[in-house]
Amino acid sequence: MTGVETATIRPMSKTLPLIDDIHIPQMGFGTWALKDAKQATLHALQTGYRHLDTADYYHNHIEVGQAMQASGLPRGEIVLVTKLYGHTLEPKNVGPAVDRFLKELDTDYIDLLLIHWLSGIPAEDSLAAMEQARAAGKVRALGVSNFEVDDMQAALATGLPVCNNQIEYNLEERTDDVSEFCLANGVTVTAYSPVKVSGRAETRKLVALLAKAYDSTAEQITLAWLMAKGFIVIPRSNNPKHIESNFRSLELTLKKEDVAALDAST
Ligand SMILES: NC(=O)c1ccc[n+]([C@@H]2O[C@H](COP(=O)([O-])OP(=O)(O)OC[C@H]3O[C@@H](n4cnc5c(N)ncnc54)[C@H](OP(=O)(O)O)[C@@H]3O)[C@@H](O)[C@H]2O)c1
């Protein structure tokens, strides 16, 4: 472990390729259960976030759309992710749901559309319907969420361009089997609930030590660790100071041995 002088600045706009010429910022803003989704999302955009994570299930499409409009940013600068769940995953319901999302979000297209979680409807059927929305230009890329390795194998076997799996991954929850499978198969991984604190005292102690060494916060160490492992992160916050400090974790590059120490601290 070394001191703050080893940290280097990396570009704030760091992105990962999804499919074709579509890239996604590695740092996104999570919007689940925000107290004021419009205000928090607007603050995130003003801070520099250019990737927003929402879902039909969060019931905040309208507020997220209003924040995008209020930001004054060109639509093309923002990567917008949303998710289908429940009956909207029925193939006949996918198209109408996408049209509703576009209205609610006040936009012409969704950058990345995910299956939020499997609920009895075969993924291949939902994905085929989602692909039609992609062909129609209403969606730019397709993905999934909460998929295990066997679910991913089935999704990839469709031959459809599934390019992202959004899963819980944090200091406490290490879903390495599925994340390793995805990364090995060219599927990007988004870590949700990324700032969750580990329940393990030893891990918390290590994070506190690293935070001191890098002159940063525990949350910044956690986010920098996830990004060093190649994950996309989508921290959520109601607090403007947290929104800003989480974003500044992009400026933090952990030394390899510190990443390895966090990896080993399960
Ligand atoms: N696909 C799925 O099934 C799924 C499931 C869960 C979540 N998600 C997505 O992932 C996003 C993030 O996950 P999450 O909302 O579960 O958890 P999270 O972002 O890991 O944690 C959010 C909590 O951490 C606090 N926090 C954030 N930054 C902080 C900081 N710098 N210092 C101290 N506390 C901080 C927040 O409180 P304050 O508001 O006080 O800052 C909030 O209580 C969600 O918003 C959603 O977009 C997806």
Ligand as a Chemical Component Dictionary entry (heavy atoms), coordinates in Angstrom:
data_LIG
# 
_chem_comp.id                   LIG 
_chem_comp.type                 NON-POLYMER 
_chem_comp.pdbx_formal_charge   0 
_chem_comp.three_letter_code    LIG 
# 
loop_
_chem_comp_atom.comp_id 
_chem_comp_atom.atom_id 
_chem_comp_atom.alt_atom_id 
_chem_comp_atom.type_symbol 
_chem_comp_atom.charge 
_chem_comp_atom.model_Cartn_x 
_chem_comp_atom.model_Cartn_y 
_chem_comp_atom.model_Cartn_z 
_chem_comp_atom.pdbx_ordinal 
LIG N1  N1  N 0  -30.631 -4.330 -11.424 1  
LIG C1  C1  C 0  -31.055 -4.450 -10.177 2  
LIG O1  O1  O 0  -31.769 -5.401 -9.807  3  
LIG C2  C2  C 0  -30.655 -3.384 -9.202  4  
LIG C3  C3  C 0  -30.813 -3.610 -7.818  5  
LIG C4  C4  C 0  -30.395 -2.605 -6.941  6  
LIG C5  C5  C 0  -29.860 -1.420 -7.428  7  
LIG N2  N2  N 1  -29.752 -1.211 -8.780  8  
LIG C6  C6  C 0  -29.210 0.054  -9.327  9  
LIG O2  O2  O 0  -27.974 0.323  -8.699  10 
LIG C7  C7  C 0  -28.011 1.605  -8.103  11 
LIG C8  C8  C 0  -27.117 1.657  -6.885  12 
LIG O3  O3  O 0  -27.446 0.649  -5.969  13 
LIG P1  P1  P 0  -28.141 0.967  -4.562  14 
LIG O4  O4  O 0  -29.014 2.155  -4.727  15 
LIG O5  O5  O -1 -28.738 -0.302 -4.083  16 
LIG O6  O6  O 0  -26.922 1.206  -3.578  17 
LIG P2  P2  P 0  -25.582 2.070  -3.521  18 
LIG O7  O7  O 0  -25.500 3.069  -4.591  19 
LIG O8  O8  O 0  -24.472 1.108  -3.362  20 
LIG O9  O9  O 0  -25.776 2.774  -2.111  21 
LIG C9  C9  C 0  -26.712 3.783  -1.912  22 
LIG C10 C10 C 0  -26.642 4.187  -0.432  23 
LIG O10 O10 O 0  -25.299 4.566  -0.124  24 
LIG C11 C11 C 0  -25.297 5.895  0.371   25 
LIG N3  N3  N 0  -24.128 6.574  -0.215  26 
LIG C12 C12 C 0  -23.852 6.756  -1.534  27 
LIG N4  N4  N 0  -22.693 7.407  -1.692  28 
LIG C13 C13 C 0  -22.210 7.634  -0.444  29 
LIG C14 C14 C 0  -21.043 8.287  0.054   30 
LIG N5  N5  N 0  -20.139 8.826  -0.771  31 
LIG N6  N6  N 0  -20.862 8.353  1.415   32 
LIG C15 C15 C 0  -21.770 7.808  2.250   33 
LIG N7  N7  N 0  -22.893 7.173  1.837   34 
LIG C16 C16 C 0  -23.117 7.098  0.502   35 
LIG C17 C17 C 0  -26.587 6.527  -0.042  36 
LIG O11 O11 O 0  -26.994 7.450  0.936   37 
LIG P3  P3  P 0  -27.107 9.047  0.619   38 
LIG O12 O12 O 0  -28.292 9.209  -0.270  39 
LIG O13 O13 O 0  -27.289 9.652  1.967   40 
LIG O14 O14 O 0  -25.823 9.453  -0.036  41 
LIG C18 C18 C 0  -27.528 5.328  -0.089  42 
LIG O15 O15 O 0  -28.059 5.091  1.206   43 
LIG C19 C19 C 0  -29.509 1.816  -7.834  44 
LIG O16 O16 O 0  -29.826 3.163  -7.583  45 
LIG C20 C20 C 0  -30.094 1.266  -9.091  46 
LIG O17 O17 O 0  -29.972 2.222  -10.143 47 
LIG C21 C21 C 0  -30.121 -2.188 -9.658  48 
# 
loop_
_chem_comp_bond.comp_id 
_chem_comp_bond.atom_id_1 
_chem_comp_bond.atom_id_2 
_chem_comp_bond.value_order 
_chem_comp_bond.pdbx_ordinal 
LIG N1  C1  SING 1  
LIG C1  O1  DOUB 2  
LIG C1  C2  SING 3  
LIG C2  C3  SING 4  
LIG C2  C21 DOUB 5  
LIG C3  C4  DOUB 6  
LIG C4  C5  SING 7  
LIG C5  N2  DOUB 8  
LIG N2  C6  SING 9  
LIG N2  C21 SING 10 
LIG C6  O2  SING 11 
LIG C6  C20 SING 12 
LIG O2  C7  SING 13 
LIG C7  C8  SING 14 
LIG C7  C19 SING 15 
LIG C8  O3  SING 16 
LIG O3  P1  SING 17 
LIG P1  O4  DOUB 18 
LIG P1  O5  SING 19 
LIG P1  O6  SING 20 
LIG O6  P2  SING 21 
LIG P2  O7  DOUB 22 
LIG P2  O8  SING 23 
LIG P2  O9  SING 24 
LIG O9  C9  SING 25 
LIG C9  C10 SING 26 
LIG C10 O10 SING 27 
LIG C10 C18 SING 28 
LIG O10 C11 SING 29 
LIG C11 N3  SING 30 
LIG C11 C17 SING 31 
LIG N3  C12 SING 32 
LIG N3  C16 SING 33 
LIG C12 N4  DOUB 34 
LIG N4  C13 SING 35 
LIG C13 C14 SING 36 
LIG C13 C16 DOUB 37 
LIG C14 N5  SING 38 
LIG C14 N6  DOUB 39 
LIG N6  C15 SING 40 
LIG C15 N7  DOUB 41 
LIG N7  C16 SING 42 
LIG C17 O11 SING 43 
LIG C17 C18 SING 44 
LIG O11 P3  SING 45 
LIG P3  O12 DOUB 46 
LIG P3  O13 SING 47 
LIG P3  O14 SING 48 
LIG C18 O15 SING 49 
LIG C19 O16 SING 50 
LIG C19 C20 SING 51 
LIG C20 O17 SING 52 
# 
